[in-house]
Each structure stands twice: as structure tokens, then as C-alpha cells.
Amino acid sequence: MITKEDLAYFHEIKKNTVLIQHQLISLKSKEARLLVQKPATLGNGIHEFPLDQQDHYRNYFEQHGSQISAIKFVPASGLASRMFYFLRDFLLNFDPDQDNFETYLANELNHEFCYFIQHIEKFSFYDLIKNKVIEEGQTHKNHAAFIYNFIQVLLDDAALGMEGKAKALLPLYSNSKAAYDSAFELQIIEALQLFSGITKTKVHFTIDADQLPHFIALENKLSEKLSKVDSERLQIEYSFQDSKTDSIALLNNKTILRDIEGKIEFRKSGHGALIDNIQRFKTDLVFIKTVDNVKPNDRGSVNVQKAMGGLYLERFNQIKSLLNQLQNATATSINQSTDFIKSCFHIDLTSKLKGLDFEEQIQRLIDFFNRPLRVCGMITNEGKPGGGPFWIEQNGETALQIVESSELQASQGVLPDALFFNPVNMVCGLKDFEDNTWELDRYKDSGRSIISEKIQMGQPIKTFELPGLWNGSMGYWNSIFVEIPTATFRSLKTINDCLEQKK
């Protein structure tokens, strides 16, 4: 399936032939799935995180945070097009000169559109788009024609059109009390609050290259709103997903997907590729959140993140102390380490250590501790699409992981029983216990690549994605999961979700 011409093309665009062969084998082989044992629960994989503990760890972070460097990392390359799918359907399937608007609204299949119309004046952009429609001077013989024109401007206008822009840039959050109305701005404001008085505020966004001018323009507008102090301590960075990580796809489950010129067509390989971007950071910690998981004036979320940061620092220091004790190789140090692992990670190594000689037990514990550490917030599962915390089998061991629904075997029936959901709110360590930067690729579970079936141009294709950033790409990290308030989570899957920000 890979020709001599393909090999020459790979050389031209600096593609790794071995990796492409691996992708092809993965796509053609029977789809592998994780062996999930059970969902993580409170006391068995997830720690309670009551307010008194949060206060303690928040204070710990504020007291010790000045001793470390940190950065906030926000994957922000996603376009807003999916948020408007039912509005695009309306433009494609409704003729304002011939079709009945009330009949369209009454169709149960159009319930999202109906909700949008019922609440249209509540959207932050309503006046902006309405005024643009009025400025164009078009006459509308009925309400349906006005709505049709309104949606055309909302999606397609050269200046105001939102469908082709990055979700991070859209003015979706504004209300009477908020000075900042985009996820991009709010993530930066949240970072300024998170790192206030602790460390220089660094925020790093991964974006598509063609969106960079739009981000820079909004960054410049934001700088005019910030105080001089905030502007001076703020550092905003951008990077792109490396095209070297792009992957192939199969057409009709048989042949490699190609473009009209016959060249192999490469696709983005998912957010797992961003582990390479994170590897380039020189900081001790990275705080990770998805771009739309933010809202105006949310001090509660900032406090929770500080508490998670404090928990990370305290546990990191405890592990460092235990590693030092293990170097002295005493029975006491073994007992202290196994007790800590059981209480901190909910893993009992007692049976695994039996049968090993003393030196082997010491080395086993050192190997357990000597890997990257992360603290991840988990919220109550309310049926949102996405992954969650599970116990899985990993190389004959039981491991605590964040698992996506696409990684699960449908026959396992575990996901509906999951009590918790991963909102992607985490603190990850990038330095080891001797202050060296971790080589993150060493702690990736490469076997957790994701194979998906999609439709492109009306034809079924099979796609390959790298192990997810917080899934297999951190598959061999030590993880601490804590329950955090559901109120700290926001997600904008459709434009209608924006209204939830104002409830």
C-alpha cells in the first residue's frame, strides 16, 4: 500500500516512515481496547477534598509557590464550527421564501434550534449581530427571513462570522458584570489570579497557525484592559501541533486515504501530540485546562486549582523524602513507603513485595516513586461526553487511569456506571526529584493509540490518533485524583451551552 513515490514524499516532508508503518499496522489490525476492571470511586482511586483540606493546601501553595516556576497550558486549536451545526443545518435546509418557520420549529429533530430561537436575545452577541443585519439595510418580509439573515451574518460574515474561528476567541461569555468575554481572555485572567504573588504568570496556548493573527489581535486588546502590574508580570506564549505527528487514515477500511493528486493525506493525530509541546517547557509545574472550561468572576475555581497545586507540592516533597530514606535501605523505610503508596495512590504493594529479597523490594519502591506525578480534579458524572477515572489492567498490574469512552470495549458496560467525570483540570510535574526535566516520552503508554471511524466527504474512514494527552500519553505517571466541585466545570459543546454561564 505504501509505494516508492510515497517513500520519496515522506522524505520530502520529513515524515518518519517507521511511525507511518506502525500507524498502518494499527489501523489494519483488530482494534485493541483497554481491559477496564472498574470505575474509580471515593476511597478507591479518588480522594475526598473537603473545604478544610482545600484551605490547607491553598495556603501551602501560596506559601511555597514562590519557590517553583509554573505555567498554565491551554489546548486552544479547536474551531467553533461544531458549536453551530444546527444553525448551519437551518441555512442548508430552510428556505425563508417557501418553508413554514413554525413547522420547522415544531420538528423534534430541531429542538436545539428551537431553544436557540427562544433565547436568542439572551446571547451576548445578539445586539452586535442584529445591528449588523440592520446596517446592511435588507428588508425582511417576516420574522423567519430576519432570523435567516441573522444566522448568515453570525456564521459567515467576514468580520463577525464565528463558525470558522477558534472557539477561544469568540465573545461568548459577556454579561453585565464581566469585562472579558472570550475564553482566551478569561483563561489569562484566571492565570493571573492563580499565580498572583507566587510566580510570574505564564500562559501557553496551542493553536492552529492560521489563527495566530486573531489571537495576537485579541491579546493586544486585552493588554489595554489590564493594569500595568498585571501586564508586566504576564507572559503569553503560542505553539502549534507539530505536523510531524500527523497521521494517516484508511478509506473503506482498506486503502490509505489520499488527496486528489494521489498523495497520502495526513490528519491531526489528536491532543496526545501536545505532549511534545509540554516537553519543551522549563517550568516545575504545568496547570492544564481545556479552553472552554472557564467562566467569568470564578474565584472558586481559582481556589481549587491553588489547592490542587498545594497538594501536588506537599506530596512531591513527601515522595522526595521517602526516596531519600529508601537510599538508606531500612525495613522502616519500606513500611513507610508502602503505607504512603496505599494512602496516597490507593495501591497495596504488600503482596507484590512478598517473595522479593530486601534489595529488590527497595528497588521496586524506588521505581514506583521515580516517575512524573500529577493531581487531577474529578467531578460527579452528569452524563457529559468525555472520559473518566478507571482502574485498568496494565502489563499485569492494576493501574489508575483517565480513560476515554473510545478506549473502552462496548461489551464491558463500565462507562455508564462511572460515578466521576474528567473535566481536564490538572496539575502536572515536569521536574524529577533531582530537579531534572522528565523525559515524558518514557512514561507514555504507546499501546493506547485511538482508532476511530468517521465520515469524510460521505465515505467511511478509519483514523489513527496518538494516545490522548491525559490518557495514554501520561499512562505511566503517578496520579492523585481528587473530587472537586461540579461548579468549577464549564463546557461549551453547542452555542446553547453559553446560556448556562448566565444561570
C-alpha positions as CSV (number, residue, x, y, z in Angstrom):
1,M,0.0,0.0,0.0
2,I,3.0,2.3,0.5
3,T,4.8,2.9,-2.8
4,K,8.2,4.2,-3.8
5,E,6.6,7.5,-4.6
6,D,5.2,7.6,-1.1
7,L,8.6,7.0,0.4
8,A,10.0,9.8,-1.6
9,Y,7.2,12.1,-0.4
10,F,7.8,11.1,3.2
11,H,11.5,12.1,2.8
12,E,10.4,15.4,1.2
13,I,8.1,16.3,4.1
14,K,10.4,14.8,6.7
15,K,8.0,12.1,7.8
16,N,9.1,9.1,9.9
17,T,8.5,6.0,7.7
18,V,8.6,3.6,10.7
19,L,5.9,5.6,12.5
20,I,3.7,5.6,9.4
21,Q,4.1,1.8,9.1
22,H,3.2,1.5,12.7
23,Q,0.0,3.5,12.1
24,L,-0.9,1.4,9.1
25,I,-0.5,-1.8,11.1
26,S,-2.6,-0.4,13.9
27,L,-5.3,0.7,11.5
28,K,-5.5,-2.7,9.7
29,S,-5.3,-4.9,12.8
30,K,-8.2,-5.7,15.0
31,E,-9.0,-2.7,17.2
32,A,-7.4,-3.1,20.6
33,R,-9.3,-1.9,23.7
34,L,-8.3,-1.5,27.3
35,L,-9.2,-4.1,29.8
36,V,-11.0,-2.0,32.4
37,Q,-11.5,-3.5,35.8
38,K,-13.9,-1.0,37.4
39,P,-14.6,2.7,37.8
40,A,-12.6,4.7,40.4
41,T,-14.7,5.7,43.4
42,L,-14.3,7.7,46.6
43,G,-11.9,5.9,48.8
44,N,-10.8,3.6,45.9
45,G,-9.0,5.8,43.4
46,I,-10.5,9.2,44.3
47,H,-9.8,11.2,47.4
48,E,-12.4,13.4,49.0
49,F,-11.3,17.1,49.0
50,P,-13.3,18.9,51.7
51,L,-13.1,22.6,52.2
52,D,-10.8,22.4,55.2
53,Q,-8.3,20.4,53.2
54,Q,-8.6,22.8,50.3
55,D,-7.9,25.7,52.6
56,H,-4.8,23.9,53.9
57,Y,-3.4,23.1,50.5
58,R,-4.2,26.5,49.1
59,N,-2.3,28.1,51.9
60,Y,0.6,25.6,51.3
61,F,0.7,26.6,47.6
62,E,0.7,30.3,48.4
63,Q,3.4,29.9,51.0
64,H,5.7,27.6,48.8
65,G,4.7,28.6,45.3
66,S,7.3,31.3,45.1
67,Q,10.0,28.6,45.3
68,I,8.8,27.0,42.0
69,S,8.1,28.0,38.4
70,A,4.8,27.3,36.8
71,I,2.9,27.7,33.5
72,K,-0.8,27.3,32.5
73,F,-1.3,25.2,29.4
74,V,-4.5,25.6,27.3
75,P,-5.1,23.5,24.2
76,A,-7.0,26.0,22.1
77,S,-6.8,24.9,18.4
78,G,-10.4,23.8,18.2
79,L,-12.6,25.7,15.8
80,A,-16.1,26.7,16.8
81,S,-17.8,25.1,13.8
82,R,-19.2,22.2,15.8
83,M,-21.0,24.6,18.1
84,F,-23.1,25.9,15.3
85,Y,-24.1,22.7,13.5
86,F,-27.8,23.1,13.9
87,L,-27.7,26.7,12.7
88,R,-25.8,25.5,9.6
89,D,-28.4,22.8,9.1
90,F,-31.1,25.6,9.2
91,L,-29.3,27.6,6.4
92,L,-29.0,24.4,4.3
93,N,-32.5,23.0,4.8
94,F,-34.8,26.0,5.2
95,D,-36.0,28.4,2.5
96,P,-37.4,31.6,4.1
97,D,-39.4,32.3,0.9
98,Q,-41.1,28.9,0.7
99,D,-40.9,27.0,4.1
100,N,-43.1,27.5,7.2
101,F,-41.0,28.6,10.1
102,E,-43.4,27.4,12.8
103,T,-43.4,23.9,11.2
104,Y,-39.6,23.9,11.3
105,L,-39.6,24.9,15.0
106,A,-42.1,22.2,15.8
107,N,-40.0,19.4,14.4
108,E,-38.5,17.4,17.4
109,L,-35.3,17.0,15.4
110,N,-34.8,20.7,15.6
111,H,-35.1,21.1,19.3
112,E,-31.6,22.7,19.7
113,F,-32.5,25.3,17.0
114,C,-35.8,25.9,18.7
115,Y,-34.1,26.5,22.1
116,F,-31.7,28.9,20.3
117,I,-34.6,30.9,18.8
118,Q,-36.5,31.1,22.1
119,H,-33.5,32.6,23.9
120,I,-31.8,34.4,21.0
121,E,-31.9,37.8,22.7
122,K,-30.0,36.5,25.8
123,F,-26.9,35.7,23.8
124,S,-24.0,38.1,24.4
125,F,-23.6,38.7,20.6
126,Y,-27.3,39.4,19.9
127,D,-27.1,43.2,19.7
128,L,-23.9,43.0,17.7
129,I,-25.3,40.7,15.0
130,K,-28.7,42.4,15.0
131,N,-27.1,45.8,14.4
132,K,-25.0,44.4,11.6
133,V,-28.2,43.0,9.9
134,I,-29.9,46.3,10.2
135,E,-26.8,48.2,8.9
136,E,-26.9,46.0,5.7
137,G,-30.3,47.6,5.1
138,Q,-32.0,44.4,4.0
139,T,-35.8,44.3,4.3
140,H,-37.4,41.2,5.8
141,K,-40.9,40.4,4.9
142,N,-41.3,38.2,8.0
143,H,-39.5,37.0,11.2
144,A,-38.2,33.9,9.5
145,A,-36.3,36.0,6.9
146,F,-34.8,38.1,9.6
147,I,-33.6,35.0,11.5
148,Y,-32.2,33.5,8.4
149,N,-30.2,36.7,7.7
150,F,-29.2,36.9,11.3
151,I,-27.7,33.4,11.3
152,Q,-26.0,34.0,7.9
153,V,-24.2,37.0,9.5
154,L,-23.4,35.1,12.7
155,L,-21.8,32.2,10.8
156,D,-20.4,33.7,7.6
157,D,-19.8,37.5,7.9
158,A,-16.2,38.4,7.0
159,A,-15.7,40.4,10.2
160,L,-18.3,38.9,12.7
161,G,-18.7,35.4,11.4
162,M,-17.9,32.9,14.1
163,E,-18.1,29.5,12.5
164,G,-14.6,29.5,11.1
165,K,-12.8,31.0,14.1
166,A,-11.2,29.4,17.1
167,K,-13.6,28.7,19.9
168,A,-11.2,30.5,22.3
169,L,-11.7,33.9,20.5
170,L,-15.5,34.1,20.4
171,P,-17.4,36.7,22.6
172,L,-19.5,34.0,24.3
173,Y,-19.2,34.8,28.0
174,S,-20.1,38.5,28.3
175,N,-22.7,39.7,30.8
176,S,-23.4,42.8,32.8
177,K,-20.6,42.1,35.3
178,A,-17.8,40.7,33.1
179,A,-15.1,42.9,31.5
180,Y,-13.8,39.9,29.5
181,D,-16.0,37.9,27.1
182,S,-13.8,35.3,25.4
183,A,-12.4,32.0,26.8
184,F,-8.9,33.3,25.7
185,E,-9.2,36.4,27.9
186,L,-10.8,34.5,30.8
187,Q,-8.1,31.8,30.9
188,I,-5.5,34.6,31.1
189,I,-7.4,36.4,33.9
190,E,-7.7,33.1,35.8
191,A,-4.0,32.5,35.4
192,L,-3.2,36.0,36.8
193,Q,-5.3,35.2,39.8
194,L,-3.8,31.7,40.2
195,F,-0.2,32.9,40.2
196,S,-0.8,36.2,41.9
197,G,2.0,36.9,44.4
198,I,3.6,33.5,43.7
199,T,5.3,33.4,40.4
200,K,5.4,35.1,37.0
201,T,2.2,34.4,35.1
202,K,2.9,32.3,32.0
203,V,0.1,31.1,29.8
204,H,0.7,28.9,26.8
205,F,-1.9,28.3,24.1
206,T,-1.6,25.6,21.4
207,I,-3.4,26.9,18.3
208,D,-3.6,26.5,14.6
209,A,-1.0,28.6,12.7
210,D,-3.6,30.4,10.6
211,Q,-5.4,31.6,13.7
212,L,-2.3,33.3,15.2
213,P,-3.1,36.8,13.9
214,H,-6.5,36.6,15.5
215,F,-5.0,35.6,18.9
216,I,-2.4,38.4,18.7
217,A,-5.1,40.9,17.9
218,L,-7.2,39.9,20.9
219,E,-4.1,39.8,23.1
220,N,-3.4,43.4,22.1
221,K,-6.9,44.4,23.0
222,L,-6.6,42.6,26.4
223,S,-3.4,44.4,27.2
224,E,-5.3,47.7,27.0
225,K,-7.7,46.5,29.8
226,L,-5.1,45.1,32.2
227,S,-3.3,47.1,34.9
228,K,0.3,47.9,34.4
229,V,1.3,45.5,37.1
230,D,-0.6,42.6,35.5
231,S,0.8,43.4,32.1
232,E,4.3,43.4,33.3
233,R,4.1,40.0,35.0
234,L,2.2,38.4,32.2
235,Q,3.8,36.3,29.5
236,I,1.6,34.8,26.8
237,E,3.1,32.0,24.5
238,Y,1.8,30.1,21.5
239,S,2.8,26.9,19.8
240,F,1.4,24.7,17.1
241,Q,0.9,20.9,17.0
242,D,3.9,19.6,15.1
243,S,3.0,18.4,11.6
244,K,5.5,15.5,12.1
245,T,2.9,13.9,14.4
246,D,0.1,14.0,11.8
247,S,-1.3,10.5,11.0
248,I,-2.8,8.6,8.1
249,A,-6.3,7.2,7.7
250,L,-7.8,4.3,5.8
251,L,-10.6,4.6,3.3
252,N,-13.4,2.0,3.4
253,N,-11.1,0.1,5.9
254,K,-8.8,-1.0,3.0
255,T,-6.7,1.7,1.3
256,I,-4.8,4.6,2.6
257,L,-6.7,7.9,2.2
258,R,-5.2,10.1,-0.5
259,D,-5.8,13.6,-1.9
260,I,-6.9,14.3,-5.5
261,E,-3.2,14.3,-6.6
262,G,-2.8,10.8,-5.2
263,K,-0.6,11.8,-2.3
264,I,-1.2,10.4,1.2
265,E,-3.5,12.7,3.2
266,F,-2.3,13.3,6.7
267,R,-4.6,14.4,9.6
268,K,-4.1,15.8,13.0
269,S,-3.3,12.9,15.4
270,G,-5.3,14.2,18.4
271,H,-4.3,16.1,21.6
272,G,-1.8,13.4,22.5
273,A,0.6,15.0,20.2
274,L,0.8,18.0,22.5
275,I,2.9,16.1,25.0
276,D,5.8,17.2,22.7
277,N,4.8,20.8,23.3
278,I,4.7,20.3,27.0
279,Q,8.1,18.6,26.9
280,R,9.7,21.9,25.8
281,F,8.6,23.8,29.0
282,K,11.3,24.5,31.5
283,T,9.0,25.0,34.5
284,D,8.4,22.8,37.5
285,L,4.7,22.7,37.1
286,V,2.1,22.9,34.4
287,F,-1.6,23.6,35.1
288,I,-3.8,22.1,32.3
289,K,-7.3,23.1,31.4
290,T,-9.4,22.8,28.3
291,V,-10.1,26.1,26.7
292,D,-13.8,26.4,27.3
293,N,-13.6,25.2,31.0
294,V,-13.7,28.7,32.4
295,K,-16.2,31.3,33.3
296,P,-16.2,35.0,34.5
297,N,-15.5,36.0,38.1
298,D,-14.9,32.5,39.2
299,R,-12.7,32.7,42.3
300,G,-13.9,29.3,43.5
301,S,-12.2,27.6,40.5
302,V,-9.0,29.5,41.2
303,N,-9.0,28.5,44.8
304,V,-9.5,24.8,43.8
305,Q,-6.6,25.0,41.4
306,K,-4.4,26.5,44.1
307,A,-5.4,23.7,46.5
308,M,-4.5,21.1,43.8
309,G,-1.2,22.9,43.3
310,G,-0.5,22.8,47.1
311,L,-1.5,19.1,47.3
312,Y,1.0,18.4,44.4
313,L,3.8,20.3,46.2
314,E,3.3,18.6,49.5
315,R,3.0,15.1,48.0
316,F,6.1,15.7,45.8
317,N,8.1,16.7,48.8
318,Q,6.9,13.7,50.8
319,I,7.9,11.4,47.9
320,K,11.3,13.0,47.7
321,S,11.8,12.4,51.4
322,L,10.8,8.8,51.1
323,L,13.2,8.3,48.2
324,N,16.0,9.6,50.3
325,Q,15.0,7.3,53.1
326,L,15.0,4.3,50.7
327,Q,18.6,5.0,49.8
328,N,19.4,4.1,53.4
329,A,17.6,0.8,52.9
330,T,15.9,0.0,56.2
331,A,12.8,-2.1,56.9
332,T,11.2,1.1,58.3
333,S,11.7,2.9,55.1
334,I,10.0,0.1,53.2
335,N,7.0,0.1,55.6
336,Q,6.7,3.9,55.4
337,S,6.8,3.8,51.6
338,T,4.1,1.1,51.3
339,D,1.9,2.8,53.8
340,F,2.2,6.1,51.8
341,I,1.5,4.4,48.5
342,K,-1.6,2.8,49.9
343,S,-3.0,6.0,51.4
344,C,-1.9,8.3,48.5
345,F,-2.4,6.2,45.4
346,H,-4.9,3.5,46.8
347,I,-2.5,0.8,45.7
348,D,-1.4,-2.0,48.0
349,L,2.0,-3.3,47.1
350,T,2.3,-5.7,50.0
351,S,1.6,-8.8,48.0
352,K,3.8,-7.7,45.2
353,L,6.8,-7.2,47.5
354,K,6.4,-10.7,49.1
355,G,8.9,-13.1,47.6
356,L,11.4,-10.4,46.7
357,D,14.6,-10.0,48.6
358,F,15.4,-6.9,50.5
359,E,17.3,-5.1,47.7
360,E,14.6,-6.0,45.2
361,Q,11.9,-4.5,47.5
362,I,13.8,-1.3,47.8
363,Q,14.3,-1.0,44.0
364,R,10.6,-1.8,43.4
365,L,9.6,1.1,45.6
366,I,12.2,3.4,44.1
367,D,10.9,2.5,40.6
368,F,7.3,3.2,41.7
369,F,8.1,6.6,43.0
370,N,10.5,7.7,40.4
371,R,8.1,8.9,37.7
372,P,6.1,12.0,36.9
373,L,3.4,13.0,39.3
374,R,0.0,14.7,38.6
375,V,-3.0,15.8,40.6
376,C,-6.3,15.7,38.7
377,G,-9.7,17.0,39.7
378,M,-12.7,14.8,39.1
379,I,-16.4,15.9,39.2
380,T,-19.6,14.0,39.6
381,N,-20.6,12.3,36.3
382,E,-23.7,14.0,34.9
383,G,-23.6,12.3,31.5
384,K,-21.3,14.7,29.7
385,P,-19.4,13.2,26.8
386,G,-15.8,12.5,27.7
387,G,-13.6,10.3,29.8
388,G,-13.3,9.4,33.4
389,P,-11.2,7.7,36.1
390,F,-10.9,3.9,36.0
391,W,-8.8,1.1,37.3
392,I,-7.4,-0.8,34.4
393,E,-5.0,-3.8,33.8
394,Q,-1.7,-2.5,32.6
395,N,1.1,-5.0,32.0
396,G,-0.3,-7.4,34.6
397,E,-0.6,-4.6,37.2
398,T,-3.6,-2.6,38.3
399,A,-3.3,1.0,37.3
400,L,-5.4,4.1,37.9
401,Q,-6.0,5.9,34.6
402,I,-8.1,8.5,32.9
403,V,-9.9,6.6,30.1
404,E,-11.9,7.9,27.2
405,S,-15.1,6.2,26.1
406,S,-13.5,5.5,22.7
407,E,-10.9,3.3,24.5
408,L,-13.5,1.1,26.2
409,Q,-14.9,-2.2,25.0
410,A,-18.6,-1.7,24.4
411,S,-19.3,-5.1,25.9
412,Q,-17.7,-4.1,29.3
413,G,-20.6,-1.9,30.3
414,V,-18.4,0.1,32.7
415,L,-18.8,3.6,31.5
416,P,-22.5,4.1,32.4
417,D,-21.6,3.0,36.0
418,A,-18.8,5.6,36.3
419,L,-19.6,8.0,39.1
420,F,-17.0,10.5,38.1
421,F,-16.0,12.5,35.0
422,N,-12.7,14.0,33.9
423,P,-13.2,17.8,33.4
424,V,-9.5,18.2,32.5
425,N,-8.4,20.3,35.4
426,M,-4.9,19.1,36.5
427,V,-1.5,19.9,37.9
428,C,1.4,18.1,36.4
429,G,5.0,18.0,37.5
430,L,7.7,18.4,34.8
431,K,10.8,18.1,37.1
432,D,12.1,15.0,38.8
433,F,13.3,14.7,42.4
434,E,16.8,15.9,41.4
435,D,15.4,18.9,39.6
436,N,15.9,17.5,36.1
437,T,13.3,17.7,33.4
438,W,11.4,14.4,32.9
439,E,11.7,12.7,29.6
440,L,8.0,12.5,29.1
441,D,8.1,10.0,26.2
442,R,9.4,7.4,28.6
443,Y,6.2,7.5,30.6
444,K,3.8,7.2,27.6
445,D,1.7,4.1,27.1
446,S,2.1,3.8,23.3
447,G,-0.3,0.9,23.1
448,R,-3.3,3.2,23.9
449,S,-3.5,4.9,20.5
450,I,-7.1,5.5,19.5
451,I,-8.7,4.1,16.3
452,S,-11.9,5.8,15.3
453,E,-14.4,5.5,12.5
454,K,-15.6,8.8,10.9
455,I,-17.3,10.0,7.7
456,Q,-15.4,12.3,5.3
457,M,-17.0,13.5,2.1
458,G,-19.7,10.9,2.5
459,Q,-17.3,8.0,2.8
460,P,-16.3,6.0,5.9
461,I,-12.7,6.4,7.0
462,K,-10.7,4.9,9.9
463,T,-8.4,7.3,11.7
464,F,-5.4,6.9,13.9
465,E,-4.8,9.1,16.9
466,L,-1.9,9.1,19.3
467,P,-2.6,8.2,23.0
468,G,-4.6,11.1,24.5
469,L,-2.7,13.8,26.3
470,W,-4.2,13.0,29.7
471,N,-4.8,9.3,28.8
472,G,-2.1,7.1,27.3
473,S,0.4,10.0,26.9
474,M,0.5,10.1,30.7
475,G,-0.1,6.3,31.0
476,Y,2.8,5.6,33.3
477,W,2.6,8.7,35.6
478,N,1.6,8.5,39.2
479,S,-1.9,10.0,39.6
480,I,-3.7,11.5,42.5
481,F,-7.4,12.0,41.8
482,V,-9.5,14.4,44.0
483,E,-13.1,15.2,44.0
484,I,-13.7,18.9,43.1
485,P,-17.0,20.8,42.9
486,T,-19.0,20.4,39.7
487,A,-19.5,24.2,39.7
488,T,-15.8,24.5,38.7
489,F,-16.5,22.9,35.3
490,R,-17.9,24.6,32.2
491,S,-18.0,23.2,28.7
492,L,-19.3,24.7,25.5
493,K,-20.3,21.9,23.1
494,T,-23.0,23.9,21.3
495,I,-23.8,27.6,21.2
496,N,-26.8,26.9,23.5
497,D,-24.4,26.0,26.3
498,C,-23.4,29.6,26.5
499,L,-26.6,30.4,28.3
500,E,-25.7,28.1,31.1
501,Q,-23.0,30.6,32.0
502,K,-25.7,33.1,33.0
503,K,-27.9,30.9,35.1
